[in-house]
Amino acid sequence: MRGAEGGSTLTAGSTVPGWKVVLAGRLPCEILLKIFSFLDPLSLMVVGSVNRRFYKLSKDNVLWHKIYISRQKVNQRWKSDSVKMLEKKLSDSVLDPDPGYWKKTYIKELMMTREKKMIQIMKSVKSFCSSEIPVSMKKAVR
């Protein structure tokens, strides 16, 4: 639809490719961070690939700290030693860490957990096989 001066106008019912991102990009950082706080970790990583501003906001330590803590609560039984370990990690990073610190920490721990699971699977497969697992299979698992 054209305006009086010949330029394009955006009405409530019309759709123009890319306008949603442009309009969302004009929102204040606080509003975008609140919206991002409802995203799961994978979606938060994906939204970081939209543009530079979203990338910087998606690395926000407050968002990733919340995700990291929620993962720790789910994965650990709250024994005194696990609480002490978590407190140590938190106290080590009380100072304002670099943007993306908690994102990196979350991803690192996620990868370590998956690696441990793969090792368990490989051990169970190895116990069923009479011979060694082929080297190519070990490389594929890595």
PyMOL CGO cylinders between C-alpha atoms (Angstrom):
from pymol import cmd
from pymol.cgo import CYLINDER

trace = [
    CYLINDER, 0.00, 0.00, 0.00, 1.35, 3.45, -0.89, 0.3, 1, 1, 1, 1, 1, 1,
    CYLINDER, 1.35, 3.45, -0.89, 1.11, 6.53, 1.29, 0.3, 1, 1, 1, 1, 1, 1,
    CYLINDER, 1.11, 6.53, 1.29, 0.24, 10.02, 0.10, 0.3, 1, 1, 1, 1, 1, 1,
    CYLINDER, 0.24, 10.02, 0.10, 3.85, 10.79, -0.77, 0.3, 1, 1, 1, 1, 1, 1,
    CYLINDER, 3.85, 10.79, -0.77, 4.37, 7.56, -2.71, 0.3, 1, 1, 1, 1, 1, 1,
    CYLINDER, 4.37, 7.56, -2.71, 6.27, 5.76, 0.07, 0.3, 1, 1, 1, 1, 1, 1,
    CYLINDER, 6.27, 5.76, 0.07, 5.16, 2.41, 1.43, 0.3, 1, 1, 1, 1, 1, 1,
    CYLINDER, 5.16, 2.41, 1.43, 3.14, 2.26, 4.63, 0.3, 1, 1, 1, 1, 1, 1,
    CYLINDER, 3.14, 2.26, 4.63, 2.59, -0.66, 6.96, 0.3, 1, 1, 1, 1, 1, 1,
    CYLINDER, 2.59, -0.66, 6.96, -0.95, -1.29, 8.09, 0.3, 1, 1, 1, 1, 1, 1,
    CYLINDER, -0.95, -1.29, 8.09, -2.06, -3.55, 10.92, 0.3, 1, 1, 1, 1, 1, 1,
    CYLINDER, -2.06, -3.55, 10.92, -3.12, -6.40, 8.62, 0.3, 1, 1, 1, 1, 1, 1,
    CYLINDER, -3.12, -6.40, 8.62, -0.37, -6.22, 6.03, 0.3, 1, 1, 1, 1, 1, 1,
    CYLINDER, -0.37, -6.22, 6.03, 2.76, -8.32, 6.04, 0.3, 1, 1, 1, 1, 1, 1,
    CYLINDER, 2.76, -8.32, 6.04, 6.08, -7.25, 4.62, 0.3, 1, 1, 1, 1, 1, 1,
    CYLINDER, 6.08, -7.25, 4.62, 9.04, -9.67, 4.79, 0.3, 1, 1, 1, 1, 1, 1,
    CYLINDER, 9.04, -9.67, 4.79, 11.63, -8.52, 7.31, 0.3, 1, 1, 1, 1, 1, 1,
    CYLINDER, 11.63, -8.52, 7.31, 9.48, -5.88, 8.97, 0.3, 1, 1, 1, 1, 1, 1,
    CYLINDER, 9.48, -5.88, 8.97, 8.90, -7.95, 12.09, 0.3, 1, 1, 1, 1, 1, 1,
    CYLINDER, 8.90, -7.95, 12.09, 12.64, -8.11, 12.75, 0.3, 1, 1, 1, 1, 1, 1,
    CYLINDER, 12.64, -8.11, 12.75, 13.06, -4.40, 12.03, 0.3, 1, 1, 1, 1, 1, 1,
    CYLINDER, 13.06, -4.40, 12.03, 10.22, -3.48, 14.37, 0.3, 1, 1, 1, 1, 1, 1,
    CYLINDER, 10.22, -3.48, 14.37, 11.47, -5.85, 17.08, 0.3, 1, 1, 1, 1, 1, 1,
    CYLINDER, 11.47, -5.85, 17.08, 14.94, -4.38, 16.69, 0.3, 1, 1, 1, 1, 1, 1,
    CYLINDER, 14.94, -4.38, 16.69, 13.60, -0.98, 17.69, 0.3, 1, 1, 1, 1, 1, 1,
    CYLINDER, 13.60, -0.98, 17.69, 12.39, -2.20, 21.07, 0.3, 1, 1, 1, 1, 1, 1,
    CYLINDER, 12.39, -2.20, 21.07, 14.40, -1.12, 24.11, 0.3, 1, 1, 1, 1, 1, 1,
    CYLINDER, 14.40, -1.12, 24.11, 17.03, -3.58, 25.39, 0.3, 1, 1, 1, 1, 1, 1,
    CYLINDER, 17.03, -3.58, 25.39, 15.11, -4.16, 28.61, 0.3, 1, 1, 1, 1, 1, 1,
    CYLINDER, 15.11, -4.16, 28.61, 12.01, -5.30, 26.71, 0.3, 1, 1, 1, 1, 1, 1,
    CYLINDER, 12.01, -5.30, 26.71, 14.03, -7.59, 24.42, 0.3, 1, 1, 1, 1, 1, 1,
    CYLINDER, 14.03, -7.59, 24.42, 15.82, -9.13, 27.40, 0.3, 1, 1, 1, 1, 1, 1,
    CYLINDER, 15.82, -9.13, 27.40, 12.48, -9.80, 29.06, 0.3, 1, 1, 1, 1, 1, 1,
    CYLINDER, 12.48, -9.80, 29.06, 11.24, -11.49, 25.87, 0.3, 1, 1, 1, 1, 1, 1,
    CYLINDER, 11.24, -11.49, 25.87, 14.48, -13.47, 25.58, 0.3, 1, 1, 1, 1, 1, 1,
    CYLINDER, 14.48, -13.47, 25.58, 14.10, -14.64, 29.18, 0.3, 1, 1, 1, 1, 1, 1,
    CYLINDER, 14.10, -14.64, 29.18, 11.18, -16.83, 28.10, 0.3, 1, 1, 1, 1, 1, 1,
    CYLINDER, 11.18, -16.83, 28.10, 13.23, -18.66, 25.46, 0.3, 1, 1, 1, 1, 1, 1,
    CYLINDER, 13.23, -18.66, 25.46, 14.83, -22.06, 25.91, 0.3, 1, 1, 1, 1, 1, 1,
    CYLINDER, 14.83, -22.06, 25.91, 18.64, -22.30, 25.44, 0.3, 1, 1, 1, 1, 1, 1,
    CYLINDER, 18.64, -22.30, 25.44, 18.49, -23.43, 21.81, 0.3, 1, 1, 1, 1, 1, 1,
    CYLINDER, 18.49, -23.43, 21.81, 16.06, -20.66, 20.82, 0.3, 1, 1, 1, 1, 1, 1,
    CYLINDER, 16.06, -20.66, 20.82, 18.23, -18.12, 22.64, 0.3, 1, 1, 1, 1, 1, 1,
    CYLINDER, 18.23, -18.12, 22.64, 21.22, -19.24, 20.57, 0.3, 1, 1, 1, 1, 1, 1,
    CYLINDER, 21.22, -19.24, 20.57, 19.19, -19.05, 17.36, 0.3, 1, 1, 1, 1, 1, 1,
    CYLINDER, 19.19, -19.05, 17.36, 17.87, -15.55, 18.10, 0.3, 1, 1, 1, 1, 1, 1,
    CYLINDER, 17.87, -15.55, 18.10, 21.49, -14.47, 18.55, 0.3, 1, 1, 1, 1, 1, 1,
    CYLINDER, 21.49, -14.47, 18.55, 22.07, -15.11, 14.86, 0.3, 1, 1, 1, 1, 1, 1,
    CYLINDER, 22.07, -15.11, 14.86, 19.45, -12.58, 13.71, 0.3, 1, 1, 1, 1, 1, 1,
    CYLINDER, 19.45, -12.58, 13.71, 21.61, -9.48, 13.95, 0.3, 1, 1, 1, 1, 1, 1,
    CYLINDER, 21.61, -9.48, 13.95, 24.46, -7.96, 15.97, 0.3, 1, 1, 1, 1, 1, 1,
    CYLINDER, 24.46, -7.96, 15.97, 22.21, -6.35, 18.54, 0.3, 1, 1, 1, 1, 1, 1,
    CYLINDER, 22.21, -6.35, 18.54, 20.34, -9.60, 19.21, 0.3, 1, 1, 1, 1, 1, 1,
    CYLINDER, 20.34, -9.60, 19.21, 23.69, -11.43, 19.36, 0.3, 1, 1, 1, 1, 1, 1,
    CYLINDER, 23.69, -11.43, 19.36, 24.97, -9.11, 22.09, 0.3, 1, 1, 1, 1, 1, 1,
    CYLINDER, 24.97, -9.11, 22.09, 21.70, -9.32, 24.02, 0.3, 1, 1, 1, 1, 1, 1,
    CYLINDER, 21.70, -9.32, 24.02, 21.50, -13.10, 23.67, 0.3, 1, 1, 1, 1, 1, 1,
    CYLINDER, 21.50, -13.10, 23.67, 24.87, -13.41, 25.46, 0.3, 1, 1, 1, 1, 1, 1,
    CYLINDER, 24.87, -13.41, 25.46, 23.50, -11.61, 28.53, 0.3, 1, 1, 1, 1, 1, 1,
    CYLINDER, 23.50, -11.61, 28.53, 24.90, -13.21, 31.68, 0.3, 1, 1, 1, 1, 1, 1,
    CYLINDER, 24.90, -13.21, 31.68, 21.67, -12.80, 33.64, 0.3, 1, 1, 1, 1, 1, 1,
    CYLINDER, 21.67, -12.80, 33.64, 19.75, -14.87, 31.07, 0.3, 1, 1, 1, 1, 1, 1,
    CYLINDER, 19.75, -14.87, 31.07, 22.36, -17.61, 30.89, 0.3, 1, 1, 1, 1, 1, 1,
    CYLINDER, 22.36, -17.61, 30.89, 22.92, -17.67, 34.65, 0.3, 1, 1, 1, 1, 1, 1,
    CYLINDER, 22.92, -17.67, 34.65, 19.21, -18.36, 35.09, 0.3, 1, 1, 1, 1, 1, 1,
    CYLINDER, 19.21, -18.36, 35.09, 19.40, -21.19, 32.53, 0.3, 1, 1, 1, 1, 1, 1,
    CYLINDER, 19.40, -21.19, 32.53, 22.57, -22.59, 34.11, 0.3, 1, 1, 1, 1, 1, 1,
    CYLINDER, 22.57, -22.59, 34.11, 21.08, -22.61, 37.61, 0.3, 1, 1, 1, 1, 1, 1,
    CYLINDER, 21.08, -22.61, 37.61, 17.85, -24.24, 36.42, 0.3, 1, 1, 1, 1, 1, 1,
    CYLINDER, 17.85, -24.24, 36.42, 19.89, -26.98, 34.72, 0.3, 1, 1, 1, 1, 1, 1,
    CYLINDER, 19.89, -26.98, 34.72, 21.94, -27.53, 37.88, 0.3, 1, 1, 1, 1, 1, 1,
    CYLINDER, 21.94, -27.53, 37.88, 18.79, -27.93, 39.96, 0.3, 1, 1, 1, 1, 1, 1,
    CYLINDER, 18.79, -27.93, 39.96, 17.41, -30.54, 37.57, 0.3, 1, 1, 1, 1, 1, 1,
    CYLINDER, 17.41, -30.54, 37.57, 20.61, -32.52, 37.10, 0.3, 1, 1, 1, 1, 1, 1,
    CYLINDER, 20.61, -32.52, 37.10, 21.99, -32.60, 40.62, 0.3, 1, 1, 1, 1, 1, 1,
    CYLINDER, 21.99, -32.60, 40.62, 20.60, -34.10, 43.74, 0.3, 1, 1, 1, 1, 1, 1,
    CYLINDER, 20.60, -34.10, 43.74, 20.96, -31.40, 46.31, 0.3, 1, 1, 1, 1, 1, 1,
    CYLINDER, 20.96, -31.40, 46.31, 23.55, -33.02, 48.51, 0.3, 1, 1, 1, 1, 1, 1,
    CYLINDER, 23.55, -33.02, 48.51, 25.80, -30.86, 50.62, 0.3, 1, 1, 1, 1, 1, 1,
    CYLINDER, 25.80, -30.86, 50.62, 28.80, -31.47, 48.35, 0.3, 1, 1, 1, 1, 1, 1,
    CYLINDER, 28.80, -31.47, 48.35, 26.94, -30.49, 45.18, 0.3, 1, 1, 1, 1, 1, 1,
    CYLINDER, 26.94, -30.49, 45.18, 25.65, -27.32, 46.87, 0.3, 1, 1, 1, 1, 1, 1,
    CYLINDER, 25.65, -27.32, 46.87, 29.18, -26.46, 47.97, 0.3, 1, 1, 1, 1, 1, 1,
    CYLINDER, 29.18, -26.46, 47.97, 30.47, -27.06, 44.44, 0.3, 1, 1, 1, 1, 1, 1,
    CYLINDER, 30.47, -27.06, 44.44, 27.78, -24.79, 42.98, 0.3, 1, 1, 1, 1, 1, 1,
    CYLINDER, 27.78, -24.79, 42.98, 28.49, -22.10, 45.60, 0.3, 1, 1, 1, 1, 1, 1,
    CYLINDER, 28.49, -22.10, 45.60, 32.18, -22.22, 44.69, 0.3, 1, 1, 1, 1, 1, 1,
    CYLINDER, 32.18, -22.22, 44.69, 31.38, -21.76, 40.99, 0.3, 1, 1, 1, 1, 1, 1,
    CYLINDER, 31.38, -21.76, 40.99, 29.09, -18.85, 41.80, 0.3, 1, 1, 1, 1, 1, 1,
    CYLINDER, 29.09, -18.85, 41.80, 31.60, -17.19, 44.14, 0.3, 1, 1, 1, 1, 1, 1,
    CYLINDER, 31.60, -17.19, 44.14, 34.34, -17.50, 41.52, 0.3, 1, 1, 1, 1, 1, 1,
    CYLINDER, 34.34, -17.50, 41.52, 32.24, -15.46, 39.12, 0.3, 1, 1, 1, 1, 1, 1,
    CYLINDER, 32.24, -15.46, 39.12, 30.67, -12.93, 41.50, 0.3, 1, 1, 1, 1, 1, 1,
    CYLINDER, 30.67, -12.93, 41.50, 32.61, -10.17, 39.82, 0.3, 1, 1, 1, 1, 1, 1,
    CYLINDER, 32.61, -10.17, 39.82, 31.00, -9.04, 36.61, 0.3, 1, 1, 1, 1, 1, 1,
    CYLINDER, 31.00, -9.04, 36.61, 32.16, -11.72, 34.16, 0.3, 1, 1, 1, 1, 1, 1,
    CYLINDER, 32.16, -11.72, 34.16, 32.63, -11.12, 30.47, 0.3, 1, 1, 1, 1, 1, 1,
    CYLINDER, 32.63, -11.12, 30.47, 29.45, -11.23, 28.38, 0.3, 1, 1, 1, 1, 1, 1,
    CYLINDER, 29.45, -11.23, 28.38, 28.77, -14.80, 27.41, 0.3, 1, 1, 1, 1, 1, 1,
    CYLINDER, 28.77, -14.80, 27.41, 30.55, -16.34, 30.43, 0.3, 1, 1, 1, 1, 1, 1,
    CYLINDER, 30.55, -16.34, 30.43, 27.46, -18.25, 31.62, 0.3, 1, 1, 1, 1, 1, 1,
    CYLINDER, 27.46, -18.25, 31.62, 26.60, -19.26, 28.06, 0.3, 1, 1, 1, 1, 1, 1,
    CYLINDER, 26.60, -19.26, 28.06, 30.05, -20.80, 27.63, 0.3, 1, 1, 1, 1, 1, 1,
    CYLINDER, 30.05, -20.80, 27.63, 29.83, -22.47, 31.05, 0.3, 1, 1, 1, 1, 1, 1,
    CYLINDER, 29.83, -22.47, 31.05, 26.41, -23.90, 30.25, 0.3, 1, 1, 1, 1, 1, 1,
    CYLINDER, 26.41, -23.90, 30.25, 27.53, -25.26, 26.87, 0.3, 1, 1, 1, 1, 1, 1,
    CYLINDER, 27.53, -25.26, 26.87, 30.75, -26.68, 28.34, 0.3, 1, 1, 1, 1, 1, 1,
    CYLINDER, 30.75, -26.68, 28.34, 28.85, -28.58, 31.04, 0.3, 1, 1, 1, 1, 1, 1,
    CYLINDER, 28.85, -28.58, 31.04, 26.25, -29.76, 28.55, 0.3, 1, 1, 1, 1, 1, 1,
    CYLINDER, 26.25, -29.76, 28.55, 29.00, -31.16, 26.33, 0.3, 1, 1, 1, 1, 1, 1,
    CYLINDER, 29.00, -31.16, 26.33, 30.70, -32.87, 29.29, 0.3, 1, 1, 1, 1, 1, 1,
    CYLINDER, 30.70, -32.87, 29.29, 27.41, -34.49, 30.29, 0.3, 1, 1, 1, 1, 1, 1,
    CYLINDER, 27.41, -34.49, 30.29, 26.82, -35.75, 26.76, 0.3, 1, 1, 1, 1, 1, 1,
    CYLINDER, 26.82, -35.75, 26.76, 30.38, -37.04, 26.56, 0.3, 1, 1, 1, 1, 1, 1,
    CYLINDER, 30.38, -37.04, 26.56, 29.88, -39.00, 29.81, 0.3, 1, 1, 1, 1, 1, 1,
    CYLINDER, 29.88, -39.00, 29.81, 26.68, -40.50, 28.41, 0.3, 1, 1, 1, 1, 1, 1,
    CYLINDER, 26.68, -40.50, 28.41, 28.46, -41.50, 25.21, 0.3, 1, 1, 1, 1, 1, 1,
    CYLINDER, 28.46, -41.50, 25.21, 31.23, -43.16, 27.20, 0.3, 1, 1, 1, 1, 1, 1,
    CYLINDER, 31.23, -43.16, 27.20, 28.62, -45.14, 29.13, 0.3, 1, 1, 1, 1, 1, 1,
    CYLINDER, 28.62, -45.14, 29.13, 26.99, -46.21, 25.87, 0.3, 1, 1, 1, 1, 1, 1,
    CYLINDER, 26.99, -46.21, 25.87, 30.34, -47.20, 24.41, 0.3, 1, 1, 1, 1, 1, 1,
    CYLINDER, 30.34, -47.20, 24.41, 31.14, -49.27, 27.52, 0.3, 1, 1, 1, 1, 1, 1,
    CYLINDER, 31.14, -49.27, 27.52, 27.83, -51.11, 27.26, 0.3, 1, 1, 1, 1, 1, 1,
    CYLINDER, 27.83, -51.11, 27.26, 28.35, -51.74, 23.55, 0.3, 1, 1, 1, 1, 1, 1,
    CYLINDER, 28.35, -51.74, 23.55, 31.89, -52.90, 24.22, 0.3, 1, 1, 1, 1, 1, 1,
    CYLINDER, 31.89, -52.90, 24.22, 30.69, -55.39, 26.83, 0.3, 1, 1, 1, 1, 1, 1,
    CYLINDER, 30.69, -55.39, 26.83, 28.33, -56.97, 24.27, 0.3, 1, 1, 1, 1, 1, 1,
    CYLINDER, 28.33, -56.97, 24.27, 30.99, -57.20, 21.58, 0.3, 1, 1, 1, 1, 1, 1,
    CYLINDER, 30.99, -57.20, 21.58, 33.60, -59.89, 21.86, 0.3, 1, 1, 1, 1, 1, 1,
    CYLINDER, 33.60, -59.89, 21.86, 36.13, -57.89, 19.86, 0.3, 1, 1, 1, 1, 1, 1,
    CYLINDER, 36.13, -57.89, 19.86, 37.26, -54.28, 20.12, 0.3, 1, 1, 1, 1, 1, 1,
    CYLINDER, 37.26, -54.28, 20.12, 35.13, -51.54, 18.62, 0.3, 1, 1, 1, 1, 1, 1,
    CYLINDER, 35.13, -51.54, 18.62, 36.52, -50.46, 15.26, 0.3, 1, 1, 1, 1, 1, 1,
    CYLINDER, 36.52, -50.46, 15.26, 38.58, -47.29, 15.27, 0.3, 1, 1, 1, 1, 1, 1,
    CYLINDER, 38.58, -47.29, 15.27, 36.21, -45.69, 12.73, 0.3, 1, 1, 1, 1, 1, 1,
    CYLINDER, 36.21, -45.69, 12.73, 33.30, -46.11, 15.17, 0.3, 1, 1, 1, 1, 1, 1,
    CYLINDER, 33.30, -46.11, 15.17, 35.30, -44.42, 17.95, 0.3, 1, 1, 1, 1, 1, 1,
    CYLINDER, 35.30, -44.42, 17.95, 36.08, -41.51, 15.62, 0.3, 1, 1, 1, 1, 1, 1,
    CYLINDER, 36.08, -41.51, 15.62, 32.42, -41.22, 14.62, 0.3, 1, 1, 1, 1, 1, 1,
    CYLINDER, 32.42, -41.22, 14.62, 31.34, -41.03, 18.25, 0.3, 1, 1, 1, 1, 1, 1,
    CYLINDER, 31.34, -41.03, 18.25, 33.82, -38.25, 19.00, 0.3, 1, 1, 1, 1, 1, 1,
]
cmd.load_cgo(trace, "trace")
